[in-house]
């Protein structure tokens, strides 16, 4: 279940997955590989910084364009 209350400037794992066009498993892999860092929330419902997700999305777009 997605958290209803979240600090401004943060995204849930579900929102990150939608932004990047990947699954929740893909989000977990990004965290495991050190490409995305949790910035709050709980163990079961982590939050991620909007800035970190934006940087990651731009890197992915740049890689696709090349």
N, C-alpha and C positions, 0 to 999 in steps of 0.2 A: 504494500500500500504506500502511496506517495504521501509525503508530509504535506500538510496543509499550510503550516506556518513556517516560513523560512526567512532568514536574514536577507536584507537587500544586498545585491552583489553576489549572490550565491545561487547555484542550481542543484537540483536533485539529480540522482543518477539517471532517472527516467528522462529528465529534461536534457541532460548531457547526451544521452543516447539519441534522442530526437535531433538535437542540434548537429551531431556528427554523422547521423545516418547509419548508426551501428546498433547492435543489441546491448542489453545489460551485461552480457558476458564479455562483449568487446570493451565496455567501460572498465570492467574488472581487470581485463588484460592490460589496459593502458596503465592502471594503477599499479598492477603487479610489476610491469616493466619500467616503472618510474617515470612515465611520460605525463602522468596526471597525478596530482597530489590532493588528498582530501583536505578540506579547510574548515570542517565543522560537522555538525550533525551528530549522529550516533553510529555505532558499529553497524547496525542494521539499516540505517538510513543516512548515509554520508552525504555531505554537501561538497560542492566543488566551486571554486572561484570562477566567476564569469570571465574575468581577464584570462585565466589559465585556459579555459575552454576556447575562448576566442583565438588565442595564440595558436593552440593546437589545431583548430579548424583552418586557420590561415596556412599553417604549414602543410596540412593535408591537401588544401586546394592548390598550393604551389607545386607540390609533388605530382598531383594529377595533371597539371598543366604542362609539366616538363616532359 
